[in-house]
Structure formats: structure tokens, C-alpha cells
Amino acid sequence: MGALFALMIARRAKRTFGRQALTLRHLVPRLILLPLVCALVLLSWPVAEALLAALLGAGLGSALGWVGFRLTVFETTPEGEFYRPNGWVSALVMALFLGRLAMRASVIAAASAGEGFQPGAVPRSALTTGIIFFVASQAVSSSVWLLRERGRRMKARS
């Protein structure tokens, strides 16, 4: 599981700055995988406070996805269509995710310092649920807007 998180963080960091190809191959997996991850998070802890945090995180993340899209720079080159995401928006999302991940790791480390540690004894957090939904919905929202822009550009080219 740690390797999966490290891969996700490295991929996200790569996309934070710099030019990205505006292709289905890069956008569609987010539209499929992230909602599945969110569904699994809610299914693992179906309580009212988690649902409320998920709704709040999803709403704020979707709004930030739209803002990020509006601040995105598009480029057409002989190699194809590209976009450059707004670095401030990406850095904000990444800092929020990494900050919460570090806080959660410190809670788990403190709980596991004693003898007889039970992994299920670490309390679940609505804040973590909200941040997971925030990050996922921001990525899904921006992907949807980028796909719409890709379609608009392809239609204008033909």
C-alpha cells in the first residue's frame, strides 16, 4: 500500500508543473479509478460524519477543479495538443493531501508505539475522508473540463 501511495504522489508531483499531453490516455483513468477509490472509502466507514465530510470535500474539490481548469494554459504544437495546469492550484491540492497524510501517519505511529497495537484501534477521521474526496473530485472535475476542451479543439480543427 505504501508503494501505491508513493507512486500516486510521484505522478501527481510530475503533473503539478509542466506541459501535459491532452489525450484520453491521461485523463480517462482518473475518471474511472478515483470514483472507485472514493466509493471504497465510504463503504469502509458508512457513518453520517464521513458522508458529510465526503460531500463537503467533493463539492469544494469540484469547484477548485473548475477554477484550475479556467487557469489552465493550452498549447497546440506540431507534436499535438498540450495543457499546462496552474501550478498554484496543483501545489495547494498536493500540500493538503501530503499534510493530511503526514498527520495521519503521526497518529498511527503514536498509537503503535505502545504494546499490543491493534490496527483497527486507530480512530477513523472524517477530515481524512473529506480530504480524500476533495483531492479526488478536484482531479475528476478538472479531467472532465479538460476532456470537454479537447473535444472542442478537435471539432474546431476539423
HUZI-V897166 format. One record per pair of residues at least 12 apart in sequence whose C-alpha atoms are under 10 Angstrom apart, sorted by the first residue. I is the first residue (numbers start at 1). J is the second residue. Records with the same first field share a line. If there is no record, write none. Layout:
BEGIN
I: J / J
END
This chain:
BEGIN
5: 101
9: 94 / 97 / 98
12: 90 / 91 / 93 / 94 / 139
13: 90 / 91 / 94
15: 84 / 85 / 86 / 87 / 90 / 91
16: 84 / 85 / 86 / 87 / 88 / 89 / 90 / 91 / 92 / 93 / 94
17: 84 / 85 / 86 / 87 / 88 / 90 / 91
18: 82 / 83 / 84 / 85 / 86 / 87
19: 73 / 74 / 75 / 81 / 82 / 83 / 84 / 85
20: 74 / 75 / 81 / 82 / 83 / 84 / 85
21: 74 / 75 / 79 / 80 / 81 / 82 / 83 / 84
22: 74 / 75 / 76 / 80 / 81 / 82 / 83 / 84 / 143 / 146 / 147 / 149 / 150
23: 80 / 81 / 82 / 83 / 146 / 147 / 150
24: 143 / 146 / 147 / 150
26: 143
27: 139 / 140 / 142 / 143 / 144 / 146 / 147
28: 140 / 143 / 144 / 147
29: 140 / 143
30: 136 / 137 / 139 / 140 / 141 / 142 / 143 / 144
31: 136 / 137 / 139 / 140 / 141 / 142 / 143 / 144
32: 140
33: 136 / 140
34: 132 / 133 / 135 / 136 / 137 / 139 / 140
35: 133 / 136 / 137 / 140
37: 132 / 133 / 136
38: 54 / 58 / 129 / 132 / 133 / 136 / 137
39: 133
41: 54 / 128 / 129 / 132 / 133
42: 54 / 129 / 133
45: 124 / 125 / 126 / 129
47: 126
48: 126
49: 125 / 126 / 127 / 129 / 130
50: 124 / 125 / 126 / 127 / 128 / 129 / 130
51: 126 / 129 / 130
52: 126 / 129 / 130
53: 125 / 126 / 127 / 128 / 129 / 130 / 131 / 132 / 133 / 134
54: 126 / 127 / 128 / 129 / 130 / 131 / 132 / 133 / 134 / 137
55: 129 / 130 / 133 / 134
56: 129 / 130 / 131 / 133 / 134
57: 127 / 128 / 129 / 130 / 131 / 132 / 133 / 134 / 135 / 136 / 137 / 138
58: 130 / 131 / 132 / 133 / 134 / 135 / 136 / 137 / 138 / 140 / 141
59: 130 / 133 / 134 / 137 / 138
60: 130 / 131 / 133 / 134 / 135 / 137 / 138
61: 93 / 130 / 131 / 132 / 133 / 134 / 135 / 136 / 137 / 138 / 139 / 140 / 141 / 142
62: 133 / 134 / 135 / 136 / 137 / 138 / 139 / 140 / 141 / 142
63: 134 / 137 / 138 / 141 / 142
64: 89 / 90 / 93 / 134 / 135 / 137 / 138 / 139 / 141 / 142
65: 89 / 90 / 134 / 135 / 136 / 137 / 138 / 139 / 140 / 141 / 142 / 143 / 144 / 145 / 146
66: 138 / 139 / 141 / 142 / 143 / 144 / 145 / 146
67: 86 / 89 / 138 / 141 / 142
68: 85 / 86 / 87 / 88 / 89 / 90 / 138 / 139 / 141 / 142 / 145
69: 83 / 84 / 85 / 86 / 89 / 138 / 141 / 142 / 143 / 144 / 145 / 146 / 149
70: 85 / 86 / 142 / 145 / 146
71: 84 / 85 / 86 / 87 / 88 / 89
72: 84 / 85 / 86 / 87 / 89 / 142 / 146
73: 85 / 86
74: 146 / 149 / 150
76: 153
81: 150 / 153 / 154
82: 150
83: 146 / 150
85: 142
89: 138
90: 135 / 138 / 139
93: 131 / 134 / 135 / 136 / 138 / 139
94: 135
96: 131 / 132 / 134 / 135
97: 128 / 131 / 132 / 134 / 135
100: 127 / 128 / 131 / 132
101: 128 / 131 / 132
103: 128
104: 122 / 124 / 125 / 128
107: 122 / 123
108: 121 / 122 / 123
109: 122
110: 122
111: 123
END
